[in-house]
Amino acid sequence: MKYLLLSALFLLPASPVIAADGSETVLSVEEIVNHMAAHDLQRQNSITGYSGMRRYMLENDHLHKRAEMLVHVEGDSDGTKHFEIVAEDGWKAAHKHVLHKMLDSESETSRPENRAKAKLNRENYEFVLTGMETVGDRAAYVIEITPRRKESYLFRGRIWVDAEDYALVRAEGNPAKNPSFWTKGTHFVQVYQKSGQLWFPQSTQSITEARIFGSTNVNIEYFAYTPKTSHTPDNPVMSAREISKR
């Protein structure tokens, strides 16, 4: 299961946006994409990185098993992610063979030399703008995406782009390539929220259907995400351990 880098420059052909009521808006797809790229670059340049916490919760009803993991994450200015496991509980096999591998995969994908493989651009995807929807209380453009290759870094589905901030606010779909023969399919939904002037992940829900073990749910809760500043604690992992005791 690959968790994706959803911050990228888009290069799409121009076409009009059709609103939910059928009326044509002013912006074309090309203009929306250009705004998104410019705003994303501006946000990246405004910080030197970020830190945050994640809580992973895995459940398999067929086996009556569950596992939970608390993780501290540090993001560098170039997008590279570093993870520190703060606490673990529950099904040990799930920690070793699923949750730890998810962290390793995301860390590898976040490296600058690998990020091009997961970018949302014309080299990796085909795009169709389908309209507008309300996400929370904010308007968002809805774009269908189709991967050009069957690779684990890519996915097939939809993304929602905030109509005011041009930030990614939601993504859902299925990996372009199943991780193994034993996996019949995986579906995920990832939601973002605004904190100050920046957007950070809020939650990820995924369901994987396996040929033997049945359905496995993995839910990720993101919290305490903050940009790196001069006031960042000297020992953020210690702060994370204090959170785990709450």
C-alpha positions in Angstrom: 0.0 0.0 0.0 1.6 3.3 -1.1 0.7 6.6 0.4 1.1 9.3 -2.1 2.8 12.7 -2.5 -0.2 14.9 -3.3 1.7 18.1 -3.8 2.9 18.6 -7.4 2.9 20.8 -10.4 0.1 20.0 -12.9 0.4 20.5 -16.6 -3.1 20.1 -18.1 -4.8 21.1 -21.4 -7.1 24.0 -21.1 -10.9 23.3 -21.0 -13.8 25.1 -19.3 -15.0 24.3 -15.8 -18.6 23.3 -15.6 -20.3 24.1 -12.3 -22.8 21.9 -10.5 -25.7 23.9 -11.9 -24.4 23.5 -15.4 -23.1 27.0 -15.8 -19.7 27.8 -17.1 -17.3 29.4 -14.6 -14.6 31.9 -15.6 -11.5 29.8 -14.9 -10.3 27.1 -17.3 -8.5 24.0 -16.2 -5.2 25.4 -17.2 -5.8 28.5 -15.1 -6.9 26.4 -12.1 -3.8 24.2 -12.4 -1.5 27.2 -12.8 -3.0 28.8 -9.7 -2.6 25.6 -7.8 1.1 25.3 -8.8 1.8 28.9 -7.8 0.1 28.7 -4.5 1.7 25.3 -3.7 5.2 26.8 -4.4 4.4 29.8 -2.3 3.3 27.6 0.7 6.4 25.5 0.4 8.7 28.5 0.3 7.0 30.0 3.4 8.2 27.2 5.7 11.4 25.1 6.3 9.4 22.0 7.0 6.8 20.7 9.4 6.2 18.3 12.3 3.2 16.4 13.3 1.7 13.3 14.9 -0.2 10.3 13.4 -2.3 7.6 15.0 -2.7 4.4 12.9 -5.5 2.0 13.7 -5.7 -1.4 11.8 -8.6 -3.8 12.2 -9.4 -7.2 10.6 -12.8 -8.4 11.5 -12.3 -11.8 9.9 -9.4 -12.6 12.2 -10.7 -10.5 15.1 -7.4 -8.7 15.2 -6.4 -5.0 15.7 -3.3 -2.9 16.0 -2.6 0.7 16.9 0.5 2.8 16.4 1.5 6.3 17.3 4.0 8.0 15.1 5.9 11.3 15.0 6.7 12.7 11.6 9.2 15.3 10.5 9.0 16.8 7.0 12.1 18.5 5.5 12.0 21.6 3.2 12.6 19.3 0.2 9.6 17.1 1.1 11.5 14.2 2.6 9.7 12.6 5.5 11.2 11.0 8.7 9.2 8.8 11.0 9.7 7.9 14.7 7.5 5.3 16.2 6.4 6.5 19.6 4.1 3.7 20.8 2.6 0.4 19.5 -0.2 -1.9 20.7 -2.0 -4.9 19.5 -1.4 -7.4 16.7 2.4 -7.7 16.4 2.3 -9.3 12.9 0.3 -6.3 11.6 2.9 -3.9 12.9 5.8 -5.8 11.3 4.2 -6.7 7.9 1.8 -3.8 7.3 2.2 -0.6 9.4 6.0 -0.5 9.5 6.1 -1.2 5.7 3.7 1.7 5.1 6.1 4.0 6.9 9.1 2.7 4.9 7.2 3.0 1.6 6.1 6.6 2.3 9.6 7.6 3.5 11.1 6.2 0.3 8.5 7.8 -1.9 9.0 11.2 -0.3 12.7 11.4 -1.3 13.4 14.0 -4.0 14.8 11.3 -6.4 11.5 9.4 -6.2 8.9 12.1 -6.1 8.7 12.6 -9.8 7.2 9.0 -10.1 4.2 10.1 -7.9 3.6 13.6 -9.2 0.2 14.6 -10.4 1.3 15.7 -13.9 0.7 14.8 -17.6 3.6 12.4 -17.6 2.0 10.3 -14.9 -1.8 11.0 -15.4 -4.6 11.9 -17.7 -7.1 14.4 -16.2 -10.8 15.2 -16.7 -12.4 18.1 -14.9 -15.9 17.1 -14.0 -17.3 20.1 -12.1 -17.5 21.6 -8.6 -18.6 20.3 -5.2 -18.7 21.7 -1.7 -16.2 20.1 0.7 -17.0 21.2 4.2 -18.2 24.7 3.7 -15.8 25.5 0.8 -16.2 25.2 -2.9 -13.8 22.8 -4.7 -13.0 21.7 -8.3 -13.4 18.0 -8.9 -10.9 16.3 -11.2 -10.9 12.7 -12.4 -7.4 11.2 -12.7 -6.3 8.2 -14.7 -2.7 6.8 -14.3 -0.8 6.3 -17.5 1.1 3.3 -16.1 0.4 0.5 -13.7 2.8 1.5 -10.9 2.4 1.3 -7.2 3.3 5.0 -6.9 0.2 6.0 -8.9 -3.6 5.8 -8.3 -6.8 6.0 -10.2 -9.6 8.1 -8.8 -10.5 11.8 -8.1 -9.0 14.8 -6.4 -10.7 17.9 -5.0 -8.9 21.3 -5.3 -10.0 24.2 -3.1 -11.5 27.0 -5.3 -10.0 29.8 -3.1 -6.6 28.5 -2.0 -6.1 26.0 -4.8 -4.9 23.4 -2.3 -5.7 19.7 -2.4 -8.5 19.1 0.1 -9.5 15.5 -0.7 -8.3 12.5 -2.7 -9.8 9.1 -3.2 -9.2 6.1 -5.4 -7.4 2.8 -5.9 -3.7 2.0 -6.5 -2.8 1.6 -10.2 -1.2 -1.7 -9.3 -2.0 -4.1 -6.5 0.9 -4.7 -4.2 0.6 -8.5 -4.5 -1.4 -11.4 -5.9 -2.9 -11.9 -2.5 -4.5 -8.5 -2.5 -7.7 -8.2 -4.5 -8.0 -4.4 -4.2 -7.5 -1.3 -2.0 -9.6 1.8 -1.8 -8.6 4.9 0.1 -10.0 8.3 1.0 -7.7 11.1 2.2 -9.0 14.4 3.6 -7.1 17.6 4.3 -7.9 20.6 6.6 -6.7 24.2 6.8 -4.6 25.4 9.7 -3.7 29.0 9.5 -2.5 29.7 6.0 -1.5 26.0 5.4 -3.3 22.8 4.6 -2.4 19.6 6.4 -3.8 16.0 6.2 -6.7 15.3 8.6 -7.5 11.6 8.0 -7.0 8.7 5.7 -9.3 5.7 5.5 -8.4 2.6 3.5 -10.0 -0.8 3.0 -7.9 -3.7 1.5 -9.6 -6.9 0.3 -7.2 -9.9 0.6 -7.9 -13.3 -0.9 -7.3 -15.2 2.4 -7.6 -12.8 5.3 -10.7 -10.8 4.1 -11.1 -7.1 4.6 -8.6 -5.1 6.6 -9.3 -1.5 7.5 -6.5 1.0 8.2 -7.5 4.5 9.5 -4.9 7.2 10.1 -5.6 10.3 12.2 -3.3 13.3 11.8 -2.9 15.9 14.5 -0.6 18.5 16.0 0.8 19.4 12.5 2.7 22.6 12.6 5.3 24.3 10.3 8.9 24.3 11.5 9.9 27.6 13.0 12.5 28.9 15.4 10.2 28.0 18.2 10.2 24.3 17.3 11.1 22.2 20.4 14.7 21.0 20.6 13.5 17.5 21.2 10.2 17.0 19.3 10.2 13.3 19.8 10.2 13.8 23.6 7.1 16.1 23.0 5.6 13.3 21.0 6.2 10.8 23.8 4.4 13.1 26.2 1.4 13.1 23.8 1.4 9.3 23.9 0.9 9.3 27.6 -2.3 11.3 27.5 
